[in-house]
Amino acid sequence: MDFKTENERLKIGEGKISGYLSIFIGVCSFLFTVCLYFPNVLTTSEFRHLYTEGFVEAFILSLLVLGIGFALSSFILRKKADIAAIGLGFLLSTILLFYLFPGQTSEVSTLFTIGLDWLVLDIFFTSAIFIPLELFLPKRLDQTKFHSEWRTDLAYFIYSHLLVQILGIIIRTPAVVSFSGLPIAEIQSKISAIAFPLQLFLALFITDLFQWTIHFLFHKVPFLWRFHAIHHSIKEIDWLAGSRIHLIDLIVVRSFTFIPIYVLGFSNAVFLTYLVWVSIQAVLAHSNTRINFGFLKYIFVTPQYHHWHHSAEAEYYDRNFAIHFPFIDMIFGTYLDKGDEWPSKTGLNDPEMPKGILKQTIHPFKMNK
């Protein structure tokens, strides 16, 4: 299957878009069904109570209907089954696995799990939102979905989501141990008693303060910049490219943002909602869409706001660090508002930056001190 790497946008009506969507949906449905066979290892423990029989059946059936519909559409438009056949293969495999499923599996306690379910759900729902936005309302018209580094960005997206549970344990354990002796039980009790909407706002605000701080340090401390430069190497920025984050960067930033949620006693419902919120907003901030958010750009971080942070012009590297609320940058004097203007280019002017996830993972450790 030939994915074009030159700047040629996929065109509606050729059958390629529907064909690729059938493959994507087929893979998602197949992987989610595999999770049902090994829930103790492949599903995120905090989400298991959501997977009722009704939800699972409705979700799988919806994927099958969508996938088969896109496959048939691709076949009709292209008059050949080259792409659609791959999608149908995954969809048929899903049907066999799902209807051969033995039923409820026994619960086995495990130290950590691989969040395959979180990966499938997140990439499915975020792509369902942002692929149409970038397809019908793109900011950069010449930017193709299958640009030269899309495989690299997809690899980053996959491993960062599969490690979410392991990272949670790495972060939670020292947080609980470090703060267990402090007299914060009263604070935790008061926070947990706050109404859900206000509690969610506090969680977003506090985590954004912590993230602004560590984000700022990653720009100012040369050793830390080695790792964060990987994220700024994105030249064709879109919803998927925002996942390009070095493992060290990922662990440190998530530590600083998750610890206050663990320590201050925010409810589990707030934590799960925060995970969904931050996933969507982080993707939105990097998306290639020209939507005019109007006055909302002063309340929430928008693509235009964050794209200036990724500008190829070095003078804008140290602006717009916030991920949720622009007023945090206003407080610290790092706010940048260029009106209706967008950066002409994004990425780093660094010829030594390698291509590919493996080389980029090693690169910070090989740089000269």
C-alpha positions in Angstrom: 0.0 0.0 0.0 1.5 3.3 -1.1 1.3 6.3 1.2 2.4 9.4 -0.6 5.0 11.4 1.2 5.0 14.5 -1.0 2.7 17.5 -0.4 -0.4 16.0 -2.1 -3.6 16.1 -0.1 -6.0 13.2 -0.3 -9.1 14.1 -2.4 -12.6 13.3 -1.5 -14.3 11.0 -4.0 -11.2 8.9 -5.0 -12.0 6.1 -2.5 -8.6 6.3 -0.8 -9.9 8.2 2.3 -12.7 5.7 2.9 -10.3 2.8 2.2 -7.8 4.0 4.8 -10.6 4.7 7.3 -11.8 1.1 6.9 -8.3 -0.1 7.7 -8.0 2.2 10.7 -11.4 1.2 12.1 -10.7 -2.4 11.4 -7.5 -2.3 13.4 -9.2 -0.4 16.3 -12.0 -2.9 16.5 -9.6 -5.9 16.3 -7.3 -4.5 19.1 -10.2 -3.6 21.4 -11.6 -7.1 21.0 -8.2 -8.6 21.9 -8.4 -6.5 25.1 -11.5 -8.4 26.1 -9.5 -11.7 26.2 -6.8 -10.3 28.4 -8.4 -7.5 30.4 -6.0 -7.8 33.4 -3.0 -7.1 31.2 -4.3 -5.0 28.3 -6.9 -2.7 29.9 -6.4 0.3 32.2 -7.7 -0.6 35.6 -9.4 2.8 36.2 -11.6 2.2 33.0 -12.6 -1.4 33.5 -15.9 -0.5 35.3 -17.0 1.4 32.2 -16.8 -1.7 30.0 -20.3 -3.0 30.6 -21.7 -5.7 28.3 -24.0 -3.1 26.6 -21.2 -0.6 26.0 -18.8 -3.2 24.5 -21.5 -4.6 22.2 -22.6 -1.1 21.1 -19.0 0.0 20.5 -17.9 -3.0 18.6 -21.1 -3.1 16.5 -20.7 0.6 15.7 -17.1 0.0 14.5 -18.1 -2.9 12.4 -20.9 -0.9 10.7 -18.6 2.1 10.1 -15.7 0.0 8.9 -17.7 -2.1 6.5 -19.5 1.0 5.2 -16.2 2.7 4.4 -14.7 -0.5 2.8 -17.7 -0.8 0.5 -17.5 2.9 -0.3 -13.8 2.6 -1.2 -14.6 -0.5 -3.4 -17.4 1.3 -5.3 -15.3 4.5 -5.8 -12.0 2.8 -6.8 -13.6 -0.2 -8.6 -11.0 -2.4 -7.0 -10.6 -3.9 -3.5 -6.9 -3.3 -2.9 -7.3 -1.0 0.1 -10.8 -2.1 1.2 -9.7 -5.8 1.4 -7.2 -5.0 4.1 -9.9 -3.2 6.2 -12.4 -6.0 5.6 -9.7 -8.5 6.8 -9.4 -6.8 10.2 -13.2 -6.4 10.5 -13.8 -10.1 9.7 -11.2 -11.0 12.3 -12.9 -8.8 14.8 -16.3 -10.6 14.1 -14.7 -14.0 14.7 -12.9 -13.0 17.9 -15.9 -11.1 19.3 -18.5 -13.9 18.7 -16.1 -16.6 19.9 -15.5 -14.7 23.1 -16.0 -17.1 26.0 -17.5 -14.4 28.3 -16.5 -13.0 31.6 -12.8 -13.6 32.5 -11.6 -14.0 36.0 -10.1 -10.9 37.7 -6.4 -11.3 38.4 -4.4 -8.7 40.4 -1.5 -7.3 38.4 1.1 -4.6 39.4 0.5 -2.6 36.1 -1.2 -3.0 32.8 -0.5 -2.1 29.2 -3.1 0.5 28.3 -4.1 -0.9 24.9 -7.7 0.0 25.6 -6.8 3.6 26.3 -4.7 3.7 23.1 -7.6 2.4 21.0 -10.3 4.6 22.5 -8.1 7.7 22.4 -6.9 7.4 18.9 -10.4 6.4 17.6 -12.3 9.3 19.2 -9.6 12.0 18.7 -9.2 11.0 15.0 -13.0 11.0 14.6 -12.9 14.6 15.8 -9.7 16.0 14.2 -9.3 14.2 10.9 -12.5 15.7 9.6 -11.5 19.1 11.0 -8.1 19.0 9.2 -9.6 17.5 6.1 -12.4 20.1 5.6 -11.0 23.1 7.5 -7.2 22.9 7.2 -5.0 25.9 8.0 -2.1 24.7 5.8 -3.7 23.6 2.5 -0.5 22.0 1.2 0.0 19.7 4.2 -0.8 16.1 3.4 -1.9 13.6 6.1 0.8 11.2 5.1 3.7 13.6 5.2 7.3 12.3 5.5 7.3 11.8 9.3 3.7 10.6 9.9 4.9 7.1 10.8 7.3 8.6 13.4 4.5 10.6 15.0 2.2 7.5 15.1 4.9 5.5 16.8 5.2 8.2 19.5 1.4 8.3 19.9 1.3 4.5 20.4 4.2 4.1 22.9 3.1 7.1 25.0 -0.4 5.6 25.4 0.7 2.0 26.0 3.0 3.3 28.8 0.2 5.4 30.6 -0.4 2.8 33.3 3.3 2.1 33.9 4.0 5.8 34.1 1.1 6.2 36.5 2.7 3.8 38.9 6.2 5.3 38.5 4.7 8.7 39.3 2.1 7.8 41.9 4.4 5.7 44.2 7.0 8.4 45.0 4.2 11.0 45.3 2.3 9.0 47.9 5.5 8.2 49.8 6.9 11.7 49.7 3.7 13.4 50.9 2.3 10.7 53.2 3.8 12.3 56.3 2.4 15.8 55.7 -0.7 17.0 57.4 -2.7 17.4 54.2 -5.7 15.1 55.1 -7.8 18.2 55.9 -6.9 19.8 52.5 -7.8 16.5 50.7 -11.1 16.3 52.5 -12.0 19.9 51.5 -11.0 19.4 47.9 -13.0 16.2 47.5 -16.1 17.9 48.9 -16.0 20.6 46.3 -18.6 20.4 43.5 -17.4 18.5 40.4 -17.2 21.5 37.9 -15.2 23.7 40.3 -13.0 20.7 41.3 -12.3 20.0 37.6 -11.4 23.7 37.1 -9.0 23.6 40.1 -7.4 20.4 38.7 -6.9 22.0 35.3 -5.6 25.3 36.8 -3.2 23.7 39.3 -1.8 21.1 36.8 -1.4 23.9 34.2 0.7 25.9 36.7 2.9 22.9 37.4 3.1 22.2 33.6 4.0 25.8 32.8 6.8 25.6 35.3 8.4 22.4 34.1 7.8 23.4 30.4 9.6 26.7 31.1 12.5 24.9 32.7 12.8 22.5 29.7 13.3 25.6 27.5 15.8 27.3 29.8 18.0 24.5 31.1 20.3 23.3 28.3 20.3 19.7 29.4 16.5 19.5 29.5 16.2 21.3 26.2 18.1 18.4 24.6 15.0 16.3 25.2 12.3 18.9 24.6 13.9 19.8 21.3 12.5 16.6 19.9 9.0 17.9 20.4 9.9 21.2 18.7 11.4 19.4 15.7 7.9 19.0 14.2 7.8 20.8 10.8 4.4 19.6 9.6 2.4 20.1 12.8 -1.0 18.4 13.1 -3.1 16.6 15.7 -0.9 13.5 15.6 2.4 15.2 15.6 1.7 16.7 19.0 2.5 13.2 20.4 6.2 13.5 19.4 7.7 13.8 22.9 10.9 12.2 24.2 10.4 9.5 26.9 12.4 11.6 29.4 10.3 14.7 28.6 7.1 12.6 28.9 8.0 11.1 32.3 9.1 14.4 33.9 6.2 16.5 32.6 3.6 13.9 33.5 5.2 13.6 37.0 4.8 17.4 37.5 1.3 17.5 36.3 -0.1 14.3 37.9 1.5 14.6 41.3 -0.8 17.5 42.5 -3.8 15.5 41.4 -2.7 12.5 43.4 -1.6 14.4 46.5 -4.4 16.9 46.8 -7.2 14.3 46.8 -9.1 15.1 43.7 -11.9 12.6 43.0 -11.4 9.7 40.6 -14.1 11.1 38.4 -12.2 14.4 38.2 -9.0 12.6 37.4 -10.6 10.5 34.6 -12.3 13.7 33.2 -9.0 15.5 33.4 -7.3 12.7 31.4 -9.9 13.0 28.6 -9.8 16.8 28.7 -6.1 17.1 28.5 -5.9 14.5 25.7 -8.4 16.4 23.6 -7.0 19.9 24.3 -3.4 18.9 23.7 -4.4 17.4 20.4 -6.4 20.4 19.5 -3.5 22.8 20.3 -1.4 21.0 17.7 -4.1 20.5 15.0 -3.9 21.9 11.5 -7.2 23.7 11.5 -8.1 27.3 10.7 -11.2 27.4 12.9 -11.7 30.9 14.4 -12.3 30.5 18.1 -13.2 34.2 18.6 -13.2 35.3 22.2 -12.5 31.8 23.4 -8.9 32.2 22.4 -8.5 34.4 25.6 -9.9 31.6 27.8 -8.5 28.4 26.3 -5.4 27.5 24.4 -6.1 27.3 20.7 -4.1 25.9 17.7 -3.1 29.4 16.7 -1.9 30.2 20.2 0.2 27.0 20.5 1.5 27.1 16.9 3.3 30.3 17.7 5.1 28.3 20.5 6.3 26.0 17.7 7.3 28.8 15.3 10.6 28.2 13.4 11.5 31.7 14.5 13.6 31.4 17.6 12.3 34.6 19.2 9.0 32.9 19.7 10.3 29.7 21.4 9.8 31.1 24.8 6.2 32.2 24.5 2.8 30.6 25.2 3.9 27.8 27.5 0.4 27.1 28.9 -1.6 24.1 27.7 -5.0 25.0 29.1 -5.3 28.7 30.1 -3.6 31.6 28.3 -4.0 33.8 31.4 -1.2 31.8 33.0 1.2 33.1 30.4 -0.2 36.6 31.0 0.6 36.2 34.7 4.3 35.2 34.0 4.9 37.6 31.1 5.2 34.9 28.4 1.9 35.6 26.6 2.0 36.3 22.8 -0.9 37.4 20.8 -0.3 38.0 17.1 -3.9 38.8 16.2 -5.0 36.8 13.2 -1.5 36.1 12.1 0.0 32.5 12.1 3.6 31.4 12.0 4.8 30.9 8.5 6.9 27.9 9.5 7.2 25.5 12.4 10.1 23.3 13.6 13.7 23.7 14.5 16.5 25.1 12.4 18.7 22.2 13.5 20.3 20.1 10.7 21.6 17.6 13.2 18.2 16.5 14.4 17.8 12.9 13.1 14.6 11.3 11.7 12.8 8.4 13.3 11.8 7.6 16.8 14.8 5.4 17.7 17.4 7.9 16.5 15.5 10.8 18.2 15.4 8.8 21.5 19.1 8.4 21.4 20.0 11.8 20.1 19.9 13.8 23.4 22.4 11.5 25.0 24.8 11.8 22.0 24.9 15.6 21.9 28.0 17.4 22.9 28.0 19.0 26.4 
